Amino acid sequence: MTPEVLKSLLVNATQRLGWQADEVKEFTSPTFRSRPTESEAKPIADLFGLRLGQYPVIVAPIALDSVEGVTSALKRLHGQMVVARSYMYEREVINAHLFLCATSPTPKGDWLRLVDLIERDEAVCRKLVWIPRAAAMQESFDTLLARTFLTMPWAQVRAVSDAALDQTYDLVQRLLVKHGLTEELAQEWVSLTERLIDDPESLVTALVHSREASNE
């Protein structure tokens, strides 16, 4: 599996959300925007630059072979991302991501440690590693997708406006009684708060008058 496959899967997932997905070749340029004739990063093969909604992304290969190899690769990718940031809008730099496609679908050795090393390193940008499985490519991609900004589980949940946590009137009344109000006055205060919630000055006046009337 190649980074190009990961690029296509990311674009499709983005479009399913109704977001714009564009390839941005400038993100893979070896030169800064302000210094087009000076090469700042060593060219890396199989890189793809994308803008997924408001998220700038670089898709790249990664060999999960050794700590030294991963560290060296990250150094080069950090350099590329720094260059890519010169082509990004200022507001989107904070959302920059590296999506890394493992070059071997069956990494050997302590590859989990290497993935952890990559994903815990948030220098320059956030990083996520995809280990594609030929026999279950979509499943392995869905596992990756579930950890990204392209997953919005809240969009599938029905809104609930009458949950128990929203019904705090009884709790408020008990607290008011605990702090010295009678049950009748506490209930009246809660009722006044509901009616005058958008008129704080009138609410304060009404609460004072209500308290004074109860003391007469």
C-alpha positions, 0 to 999 in steps of 0.5 A: 500500500502506498501514500497515494492510496491513503491520500485517496481514502482521506479525500473520499472521507472528507468529501463524505462530510461535505467538505472541500478536499484539494491537493496542494502541491506547494505543501510538498515544495522543497523551498519556502514561499518567500525564498523560491530559489533556495532549497530548504528541505531535502526532497522526499519521495511519495509526498502529497499535500492536501487541504481537507476542509480547514485542515492542511495535511501532508501524506507521507511514507514511513518505514517502521524499521528502527528508532534511529530510522524513524527519528531520522525520517521525522527530522526530514518530515519536520523540515518539510512541514516547516516549509509547507507552513509558509504556504498555509493560511495563518489561521490553519497552521495550528491544524497542520497534520502529518498522515504517515503510511507504513511502507510495510503492511506487516511491520516487524519487531517492536513496531508499536513502540515506533508508532507511539514514538511518532504519534507522541511527538507533537513537535511542528504538527500532529502525526498519525500512522496508518498501517494498511492491511491488504486483507482489510484495508477499509477496516484498518483505515476506519480505525485510523479515521476514528482518531482524526478530525474527520470523525464527528460522532456527535453528528449522529446523536439525537439532541436531547433537551430534557435530560435530567442534568438540564432539570436543575430547578429542584436542586436550586430550590433545595439549595435556596432552602438550605441557605435560609429561604422558605420553600414557598419563597425558593419556589417563587425565586426559581419562577422569577428567574425563569420569567426574567432570565433576559432582564437581569435588572428587573430580576434583581428588583423582583427577587428583593421585593419577593424577599421583603414581602415574605418577611412582612 
